[in-house]
Amino acid sequence: MTDLMTRPGVNEHSHDPYHRGGRVTFDLPPVHYVPSPMPAGPRDPRWKKRIAGGAAVLALIAGGGATGAFLVESYVNDQPARASVVATTVSETSDLAPIVAKVQPSIVTVLVDSNRSSSLGSGVVLSADGLILTNNHVIESDGTVSVRLSTGQTVPASVVATDATHDLALVQATGLSGLTPVTFATDDSVAVGDTVLAFGAPLGLEGTVTSGIVSALDRSLDTGDEKLSGLLQTDAAINQGNSGGALVDTSGRVVGINVAIATAGDSTGSVGLGFSIPADTVTSVVRQLEAKL
């Protein structure tokens, strides 16, 4: 059986992202909404590409929009695991609610609106005055950007810096103060088996939290034009719209920024194979981007 590998950045109804021909796929773009109830049209021809030896199809997990179609040439899953310090162990009976209460105010929804459609992804607060981190593929389509806080307040925003190589971007929301920035962990604090929580707006359902474990370390994705390496793999449920959201540990620290998932069959939903950009990479890129502001 020949497998496919794609990595769409955003979902758009006109691209009919839900029909995958029964093949394994990877998805994690922002969620896109098309205001017209018109039936789905032809998919973007870049949506899929048949490749030899592919293990699955990769896609970003933003939600909706025209930015969601680019190809993953290979998915390397034989990277050696990195030695790391084991974090706090949490049993199935542990109360995760305090972690959620701590982190949720620092999670936002990033919206991009144009004349043709609107889309959304997720983001995390970096500063009290509204500097937001998200994935580059969430905001790379043309449109007006805004940010919705966990309180429901929506404010105008603008893209101030991007790093397409690492699929990260900074967005500045306007007219805000007193926000709670996230706290980042370090890569050496993360180990396979650690309990983690994924925050974001899967399928547009803002304020969603899911739990799982760190399934593997040092996964690599090759899109042909760019490569993402050192990724965390998790079985926490991540879906389209989770792009740019946080993967956090049991101390409420961000261990990764969600960027892609794997899906199987005709579904684009989570099958327990999600991928996040690790904290050390994120903080390094953020420092470089902030230095240019």
C-alpha positions in Angstrom: 0.0 0.0 0.0 1.3 3.4 -0.9 1.0 6.0 1.8 0.7 9.7 1.5 2.3 12.5 3.4 1.0 16.0 3.5 1.0 18.8 6.0 -1.8 21.3 5.4 -1.5 24.4 7.5 -5.2 25.3 7.8 -8.5 23.6 7.0 -10.8 25.1 4.5 -14.2 23.7 3.6 -13.6 24.4 -0.1 -10.6 22.1 0.1 -12.7 19.2 1.5 -10.0 18.2 4.0 -12.1 15.5 5.5 -11.9 13.1 2.5 -8.6 11.4 2.7 -9.3 8.2 0.7 -8.8 5.9 3.6 -5.1 6.7 4.0 -3.2 7.7 7.2 -2.7 11.4 7.4 -1.1 14.0 9.6 -3.1 17.1 10.5 -2.8 20.2 12.7 -3.8 23.5 11.1 -6.1 26.4 12.5 -9.8 25.9 12.0 -11.3 27.7 9.1 -14.9 28.7 8.6 -16.3 29.6 5.2 -19.4 31.8 5.6 -21.2 30.5 2.5 -22.9 27.1 2.8 -21.9 26.3 -0.7 -20.9 22.7 -1.3 -17.2 21.9 -1.2 -15.2 22.4 -4.4 -12.1 20.8 -5.7 -9.3 20.4 -3.2 -6.1 22.2 -3.5 -3.9 20.0 -5.8 -1.1 20.4 -3.4 -3.1 18.7 -0.6 -1.7 15.3 -1.3 1.3 13.8 -2.9 2.1 10.1 -3.4 5.5 9.2 -2.2 7.5 6.0 -1.8 8.1 4.7 1.6 5.9 7.2 3.4 4.6 6.2 6.8 1.7 8.6 6.9 0.3 11.9 5.8 1.4 15.0 7.8 -0.7 18.1 8.2 -0.6 21.2 10.3 -3.4 21.8 12.8 -4.6 25.3 12.2 -8.2 25.6 11.3 -9.3 26.7 7.9 -7.8 28.9 5.2 -5.7 28.7 2.1 -2.4 28.3 4.0 -3.1 24.7 4.8 -1.6 22.8 1.9 2.0 21.9 1.6 3.8 18.7 1.3 5.8 16.6 3.7 8.4 14.6 1.7 9.3 12.3 4.5 8.6 11.5 8.1 11.6 10.3 10.1 10.6 8.3 13.2 13.8 6.5 13.9 15.6 9.3 15.7 17.4 8.2 18.8 15.6 9.2 22.0 17.3 12.0 24.0 18.2 11.4 27.6 16.3 13.7 29.9 15.3 14.3 33.4 12.0 12.7 34.5 9.4 15.3 35.4 6.7 15.0 38.1 4.7 11.7 37.9 0.9 12.1 37.8 -1.4 9.2 38.3 -4.8 8.8 36.5 -6.5 9.9 39.7 -4.5 13.1 40.1 -6.4 16.4 39.9 -5.4 18.2 36.8 -7.9 21.1 37.4 -5.4 23.3 39.2 -3.0 23.1 36.3 -5.8 24.0 33.8 -6.8 27.0 36.0 -3.2 28.2 36.1 -2.5 27.9 32.3 -5.9 28.7 30.7 -5.7 32.5 31.1 -2.5 32.4 29.1 -4.1 30.6 26.1 -5.7 32.7 23.3 -7.4 32.1 20.0 -5.8 33.7 16.9 -8.3 34.6 14.2 -7.6 35.6 10.6 -10.5 37.0 8.6 -10.7 37.8 4.8 -13.4 38.5 2.3 -13.4 34.8 1.3 -13.2 33.0 4.6 -12.1 33.2 8.2 -9.9 30.9 10.1 -8.6 30.3 13.6 -5.7 28.8 15.4 -4.3 29.0 19.0 -1.6 31.0 20.7 0.1 31.6 24.0 0.6 34.9 25.9 4.3 36.0 26.0 3.9 39.5 27.7 1.4 41.3 29.8 0.7 43.8 27.0 -0.4 41.2 24.5 2.6 39.8 22.6 1.3 36.4 21.4 3.2 33.3 20.1 1.5 31.1 17.5 2.5 29.0 14.5 3.5 30.7 11.3 1.0 28.6 9.3 -1.8 30.0 11.4 -1.3 33.6 10.2 0.5 33.2 6.8 -2.7 33.7 4.8 -3.8 37.2 3.9 -6.5 38.7 6.2 -7.2 40.8 9.2 -5.8 39.3 12.4 -7.4 39.4 15.8 -6.9 37.7 19.2 -9.6 36.3 21.5 -8.7 36.0 25.1 -9.8 33.2 27.5 -12.3 35.8 28.9 -14.0 36.0 25.5 -12.7 39.5 24.8 -11.6 40.0 21.1 -9.0 42.6 20.2 -7.3 43.7 17.0 -3.8 42.3 16.4 -1.0 42.4 13.9 1.8 40.1 12.8 5.1 41.6 14.0 7.6 38.8 13.3 7.7 35.4 11.7 10.1 32.4 11.4 8.8 30.1 8.6 11.7 27.7 9.2 10.6 26.8 12.7 6.9 27.6 11.9 6.6 30.2 14.6 5.3 33.8 14.6 4.7 36.7 17.0 1.4 38.6 17.0 0.9 41.8 18.9 -2.6 42.3 20.3 -3.6 45.9 20.9 -5.0 47.7 23.9 -4.2 45.1 26.5 -2.5 45.0 29.8 -2.3 42.7 32.8 -2.2 39.5 30.8 -0.5 36.4 32.4 2.5 35.2 30.3 3.2 31.5 30.0 6.3 29.9 31.7 8.5 27.7 29.5 10.1 24.5 30.7 13.5 23.3 29.4 14.0 20.3 27.1 16.0 18.4 29.8 13.0 18.5 32.1 10.9 16.4 29.6 10.9 12.6 29.5 8.9 9.9 27.7 6.0 9.0 29.9 5.5 12.4 31.4 1.9 13.6 31.8 1.1 16.6 29.6 -1.9 18.7 28.8 -2.7 20.3 25.4 -4.5 23.6 25.3 -6.2 25.3 22.3 -9.3 25.6 20.1 -9.7 22.3 18.3 -12.3 22.5 15.6 -13.1 26.0 16.9 -14.0 24.8 20.4 -12.1 27.4 22.3 -10.9 26.7 25.9 -10.4 23.0 25.2 -7.9 21.0 27.3 -6.9 17.4 26.7 -4.4 15.1 28.5 -1.9 12.4 27.6 1.8 11.6 27.9 5.0 12.4 26.1 5.1 9.5 23.7 8.6 10.1 22.1 11.3 12.6 21.7 13.4 14.0 18.8 10.9 13.3 16.0 11.7 15.0 12.7 9.5 16.2 9.8 10.8 17.1 6.4 8.4 19.2 4.3 10.8 19.5 1.4 11.1 23.3 1.8 11.8 23.2 5.5 12.6 20.8 8.3 11.3 20.6 11.8 13.4 18.5 14.1 13.6 17.6 17.8 9.8 17.5 18.0 7.9 16.0 21.0 5.4 13.3 20.2 2.3 13.1 22.4 -0.9 11.0 22.6 -2.9 14.0 24.0 -5.8 14.6 21.7 -4.8 17.4 19.2 -7.0 18.4 16.3 -7.3 21.2 13.7 -7.4 24.5 15.5 -4.8 23.4 18.1 -2.0 24.9 16.0 0.0 27.4 18.1 -1.5 26.1 21.4 0.5 24.9 24.4 1.6 21.5 25.5 2.3 21.8 29.2 3.7 19.7 32.0 2.2 19.0 35.4 3.8 22.2 36.8 1.9 24.3 34.2 5.1 25.0 32.2 5.0 25.0 28.4 7.1 22.1 27.1 6.0 22.5 23.5 3.9 24.4 20.9 1.6 22.1 19.0 2.2 22.0 15.3 1.1 18.7 13.6 -0.8 15.5 14.1 -1.3 12.2 12.4 -4.7 10.9 11.4 -6.0 7.7 9.9 -8.6 6.5 7.5 -11.2 9.0 6.3 -10.9 11.0 9.6 -8.9 14.1 10.2 -9.2 13.7 13.9 -6.6 12.7 16.5 -5.4 9.2 16.6 -2.9 9.8 19.4 0.0 11.0 17.3 0.6 14.7 17.9 3.8 16.7 17.5 5.0 19.8 19.3 7.9 22.2 18.8 10.0 21.8 22.0 10.4 24.5 24.5 14.1 25.2 24.0 13.6 25.7 20.3 10.6 28.0 20.9 12.4 30.2 23.5 15.5 30.5 21.3 13.4 31.6 18.2 11.3 34.0 20.3 14.5 35.7 21.6 15.7 36.1 18.0 12.4 37.4 16.8 12.0 39.8 19.8 15.5 41.2 19.1 14.2 42.4 15.7 11.2 44.2 17.0 
